[in-house]
């Protein structure tokens, strides 16, 4: 760290440890039983449940039944439903065109990202009709290290259309006909072979009554609340990769300062290169008492963003086993500039 270099995450190597590894099985049974399990025992339920189905297919009713059944199974369990209405968003306004629909997915994803944790169950009650979006939600669950499942309301389109018309007549929340037909046409059915659609619980609201005591609701509750240890095979808790693990810090604003500082460096480089009218800018100063950026060529904004993401990831990986990221902007800028000079410097 004294030279400004960004350390990389290293694993210690021990010859003694390698020699002792084959002898592990020869230890007494009483000692082997004291070995830590491969997977830590889960003492509380934590999960992300993604509702999926055509518009007006019974998703909200199924989500409410699941939430009630979960609370009945454990009164201390925290269960939250995230949907359009909880964010004060209307159905027609949220799906009237592709731009606002994309914004809606972004708002829902951000709310899920803020809410998912290891002490609650989050139910996303929305269409979730695009497999790419379900994959993004699966990634959020993996990054948080929680359980994940999809609850699919498999309802025939004719029934959905009829239920939507009935809601329109009653003045209840519904979809305009053109919006409804567009959503039906673009629906991507979940497939249990996809990891972001698995495990998949299929409900049939047009055929079976959806109540708290329904067999499939009970099966989902069992999956979401069952205690997990190293011998459990029927419940999968997603494990975060090293790139998605939460970084340990001693200051709450460490990551914020690093993000802000590196962005300021990127902005300074872009501004300097734009002032150069396309010519290569070899030396860029970002402030007093800070190293100079020495570029051997012009670097575009996409490449700068990629370098910035890689730097933050490397710093986060190191902080998992070493000191936390710097808490002041100048130290973060100094580290980032040193990294840039090594990657694209003259």
Secondary structure as UniProt FT lines:
FT   TURN            2..3
FT   HELIX           15..21
FT   HELIX           22..26
FT   HELIX           29..32
FT   TURN            33..34
FT   STRAND          47..53
FT   TURN            55..56
FT   HELIX           59..73
FT   TURN            75..76
FT   STRAND          79..83
FT   HELIX           85..87
FT   HELIX           91..94
FT   HELIX           98..115
FT   TURN            118..119
FT   STRAND          121..125
FT   HELIX           131..144
FT   STRAND          147..153
FT   HELIX           157..170
FT   HELIX           177..185
FT   TURN            192..193
FT   HELIX           195..197
FT   STRAND          200..203
FT   TURN            205..207
FT   TURN            212..213
FT   HELIX           215..225
FT   TURN            230..231
FT   TURN            242..244
FT   TURN            252..253
FT   HELIX           254..275
FT   TURN            276..278
FT   STRAND          283..284
FT   TURN            288..289
FT   STRAND          293..295
FT   HELIX           301..319
FT   TURN            320..321
FT   HELIX           329..344
//
